[in-house]
Amino acid sequence: LEAANIAFYGTLCVNGSGMGIVIATGDNTTIGSIAAIAVKASNRDDFQTPINKEIHHFIKIISAVAIFLGVLFLILGFVLGLDALDNIVFCIGIIVANVPEGLLATVTVSLTLTAQRMAIKKVLVKNLEAVETLGSTNIIASDKTGTLTQNIMTVQHIWYDGGVKLANGLGEGVADQKSATMQYVRNCISLCTTATFIDEEEEKNNVPFQQRKFSGDASEGALIKYIEPHLRASGTGIVQERKKGKILFKLPFNSTNKFMLHIFEQGDDKPHILWMKGAPERIWSRCNTILIEGKEQKKDEVKAEYDKGLFTLMNNGERVLGLCYTELPADQYPSEFKYNWEGEGGEESNFPYENFTFIGLASLIDPPRAAVPAAVRSCQTAGIQVIMVTGDHPDTAEAIAKMVGIIRAPTRRDIAAREGKEIEEIPRDHPDIGARVVRGVELMKMSDEELDHLLDYEQLVFARTSPANKLTIVKGLQDKKLKRWKDGSRPPKRIKNVVAVTGDGVNDSPALSQADIGVAMGIVGSDVAKDAADMILLNDNFASIVDGVEEGRLIFDNLKKSIAYTLSSNIPEITPFLVFILIQIPLPLPTVLILLIDLGTDLLPAISLAYETKEADIMRKPPRDSRVDRLVTRKLISFSYGQIGIIQAMAGFYTYFLVLNDYGF
C-alpha cells in the first residue's frame, strides 16, 4: 500500500500521461482481496436476524401446542364414541383455533410501518427484518469521518510567535492577519498548496469560500478556504499570488517524507524561496531558526512554547501541519537550475534539505456533528456500547472520542500527562486506565484471548485500522461469551452481543457484511458499502442510528402486544369444542366461524397495535437479551391463556347460555 510506483484498480488519474504494466487482475488486486473478504463474511448459511429467530421460536411453540391439543381431542372424541368424520373435523378446528392466522400480516405491516417512519428520519431500510435487529443492538462500532464528524475540514488554530491563536474570529486570541509572521503563514499556504477552486459560477454568485467546491486534497482545500478571504481583503488572491512567479520544483506529499515542498521563483533577481509544509515533527527537525514577530531567532529559545502549543493542538483532536521556508540565493540557483531531490530524506539533493526557518503551525479539525454527543449519551443510557473504529491517527481519534463522549475515563495518554512521563512508560494494564486506544498494528499482534480481554473495556477506540482489522473486531465482539469487569467488583456475566457497524468505503464492506446489521452512509458511501449494508443513513448522521434503535425497540414491544392479543382468543375458541365433547351441547363456535374471527375481526385490531407509540422509558432500558427476553415468554402465555383467555371464554359462555335460556335449544 505504501509503494510509490503502483496504481490500484479504481485509481483516477486527473492529469498528465504515462504507461503502466498490469501486475494483477480480478481477485488478485487489492480491491479484489477486500471483495473476497466481504463475500466470505456475507456467506453465512446459519445467519438469522433476531426477529427471524423469535418468529421461528414462536412458530415451534404454537405448532406444538396446536398439534398436541388437536391429537388429544381426537383421542378423546374416539373414546366418547363420536362419529369419525365429525371427530376429524373437530380435530382440525382445534388446530385452526390455536394457529394465529393473522400473524404474518401483522408482522409484515408492523415492519413496513416502521420502515416508513425511519425513512422520514432519513434512514433507508433495505431489509425489513433489520429494523428490529437495530433495536436489539447492544454494541455500535462506528466510523469517525462523516458519521461522528461533519466531514468538513476547517482551519481551527494557528500557532505563531510562540502562541496558539484562533484562526478566525474577533477580539483577543485571534490570529492577527497584519502581523509580520502571519504574512509568511499566508504565503506558505498560498504557494505550497496545489488545491484550487473549480466553479466559476460560485465566484460570480459570491458563494462563501467555506462552501465552495475545490479540487485537491481535503486538508489543502481547508487551507485555501481559510486563506483566500484574507488575501481578498488585502486586494489579492491565491491565483494572483501564484502568478507572481513560477514554481521551479515540486515535491508532492507522501507517507514516507510526510511533507511537501515547492521552490518558487520571485523574479527581478530576487532569491528563490523554498516553501515546505507537513508533519510538525518532520518540519521542526529540519529547522534551526524560527520567525518571531517577523524576525529570525534560534528555535531552541522557544522550544518549550512550541512543545506546549503542539500538545494542546494534538490533544484537541486537530490535524497539525508545520510550515517553514528558506531563501535560495539567485546567484547560486539561477532560473535554469535543475533541482533534484535525492536520498531518503533529501541528503543527496543538489539544494538545501535542512537548516530552514520555522514559521508556525496550522491546525485543522473535522468537527463532530452537533447532535452526536447527545446521541452517544442516549445510547449509553440505553445500555448500548459505542466503539469508534477509524483509519485516522490515534491522537485525533482519541480527542474526537472525548468530544462526543465515547471516552470518559482516563486513557494511557492522560495518565502519562498526569504523571509527567512518556506514554511508552505507562503499562497497558495500568489500574487507572479506563479507556483504551488501540492501533491496528497492535491488534494484528494480539491472540484471540488477548482480544477477548481487550473487548472487556467499556470505552474503546480503534485507530489506523485496515479492512482485516475491522473484520477481526466485529468477529471478536460477536464471538465474545463472557463479560468481565476490570475492577472485579462483579462476577463475570454471560453475554450475547448484537453488533451494528457503520461504514462508507469499499474497505468497510467486509465488516458491514459480517455485522448483525450493517449501516452504510448515503452521501459519501460507496456503492459497494451500500450493497453490503442492511440499511443506509441518507444524511450520514450518527444521530439517525439512535432513532433507528428506538424504532427497533418499539416494533418488538408492539409485536409482543399484538401476539398477546392474538393468542388471547385461543382459549375462547378451544373451550366450545371441549364443552361440546364433554356435555354434548350444540357446538357454540364452528370451524368456519373461527376462521372468520381470526382472519376478519381479529386482524385489524392486531394490526392497529403496530401504531402504538413508544413507552416513556424505552431508551432507558438495557438492550434485550435474546436468550431471556423472547418474543413469546411464559409470562405472555400465562397472561394470554390463563387470564385474558379465560375471561373471554367465560364472557362468551355467559352470552351463549343466556341466549339459549331465552330462545331455547
Number of C-alpha atoms within 10 A of each C-alpha: 7 8 8 9 6 12 14 12 14 7 7 8 9 8 6 5 6 6 5 8 7 10 8 12 11 11 12 12 14 16 16 15 14 20 19 15 19 26 16 13 18 18 11 11 6 5 12 12 16 22 20 15 15 17 17 11 14 17 15 12 12 17 14 14 14 22 18 14 17 23 16 13 22 22 15 16 21 13 9 11 11 14 10 12 9 12 19 19 14 23 24 18 23 29 24 22 24 25 20 20 17 19 21 11 15 23 23 14 16 24 24 17 16 23 24 14 16 21 16 10 17 20 26 20 22 15 13 17 22 26 30 25 24 29 24 28 25 23 23 25 26 20 22 25 20 23 25 27 23 17 18 18 21 24 25 21 22 25 25 23 22 18 16 24 20 17 22 16 10 10 8 9 14 15 21 17 17 10 12 15 20 22 15 19 22 20 17 21 22 24 24 25 24 16 20 17 18 12 12 11 9 15 13 8 8 10 12 11 18 16 10 16 16 18 14 14 13 14 21 23 24 22 22 26 24 20 21 20 17 15 20 11 9 11 9 13 18 22 13 12 14 17 12 11 15 16 17 17 16 18 15 14 13 12 9 11 15 16 20 17 20 22 23 23 22 18 13 8 12 13 20 25 21 26 26 25 27 22 17 20 13 15 25 26 12 15 20 16 21 28 22 19 13 15 11 14 15 15 18 12 11 15 14 12 16 22 10 13 20 23 11 13 24 16 19 18 24 26 24 24 22 22 25 27 26 20 16 19 13 18 11 11 14 14 16 7 11 11 14 14 17 13 9 10 12 15 13 13 14 13 17 15 17 17 14 22 24 28 30 28 28 27 25 24 24 24 20 21 17 14 15 21 20 14 21 22 16 16 25 19 14 20 18 25 20 24 21 25 29 23 19 18 15 19 18 21 25 28 19 25 25 17 17 21 19 24 24 13 15 16 21 23 20 15 17 17 12 10 11 9 12 12 15 10 9 15 11 12 10 11 9 13 19 19 19 23 20 18 21 20 13 13 19 14 10 12 9 11 9 11 18 20 15 16 17 16 17 18 22 25 22 27 26 17 22 18 19 17 21 26 23 19 20 23 16 18 21 18 13 17 14 13 17 17 14 15 9 8 8 9 9 13 10 11 15 17 20 26 24 26 27 31 33 27 17 19 23 28 34 29 32 30 26 29 26 25 28 29 30 33 26 21 13 16 20 18 16 17 28 24 16 24 31 25 26 27 27 18 17 28 23 24 23 21 27 22 18 28 25 21 24 24 24 25 26 24 19 22 22 19 17 23 23 21 20 23 22 25 24 26 22 22 27 22 18 21 23 17 14 15 20 12 8 10 12 13 13 16 17 15 20 10 14 19 18 12 16 23 16 13 11 18 20 14 14 24 21 14 20 25 15 13 12 15 10 7 8 16 21 13 12 16 22 18 15 17 8 8 11 20 21 19 13 9 10 19 16 14 17 22 20 14 13 19 22 19 15 18 20 15 12 16 15 12 12 13 14 12 12 11 10 8 8 8 9
